Amino acid sequence: MERPAEQRHAPFQSDLRAGCGRPGCACVMPIGDRFVLWAVRQWQQEHSLPCEGSILHRGFKLAGLLEVLPDFAIAMDAFLFGARRAMEIHQPTCSSVSRDEATLVALCGLAQADYDQPLMASLDVLMAPTASRVAAVRLKAFAVALASAGLRLAPLPGAAAGRLN
């Protein structure tokens, strides 16, 4: 049965997730944020531009985001080689979210929401300046494509700078 027009964009009660109650669990994250988290973790496993047939390649293809997979991979390479310290990225099956993972999701949210100055300021703190510029451009392309695919990254209340951990 089709839902009336005014209810099509409203979530079903079963779509709203209360979560498991554990602090820092990924289960309470909105779907867009979970996609970014999943992509970061899968990239960590593959450590290169994903080839056709890889899990990351298939996931981006299924989401209609295959054209921005290179942008995402280059941004992640910039983090790998330009970060001032090693990033804590969990295994794909881990339910908890590290502070670094939450920060990467928040950075994508800043890029998607056109908060370019807080994005660059945050990246400059986390990375070498040349790497931060590369990461910003590529994260922006990735985040805009996420929005075009319907994956809006959930903003937290408050100013844009409040998004980062």
C-alpha positions, 0 to 999 in steps of 0.5 A: 500500500502506498503512503500518502504524499505528506507521509512519504518523506516521514520515517516509519516508526520502525525506521527510527532506531533507539540504538542498543544503549552502549556509549559510542555505538554506531547503531544510533548513527544516521544512515549517511554517517554510517555509510561514511564510517563503513567506507572509512573502515573498508578503505582501511582494509584495502589501503589502495584505490579499490579495484572492481569487485572489492567490497568498497567498489561494490558498496559505492556502486550500489549507492550510486557513488562509483564516480566519487570513489577515487575522490574518497580514496585520495582523501583517505590517502591524504589522511594516511600520509599527511596526518600528524599522527596515526588515525584510530580506525576500527575493523568493519565489524566493530560496533563502537566508533573511535574519536578519529572515525567520528571526526572523519564523519564530522569533517564530511558533514562540514564539507557537505554543509559548505562550512569550508572555513571550519573544514580547512581549519580542522584539517590544518590541525590534523594534517600537514598543510599540503595534505589538508588542501588535497583532503578538503577538495576530495572530501568536498566532492565526496560529500556533495555526491553523498547529498546528491545520492540522498545521504545527508550527513546529520548535523549536530545542534550548534555551530559548525565547529561544534561538529568536531570531537 
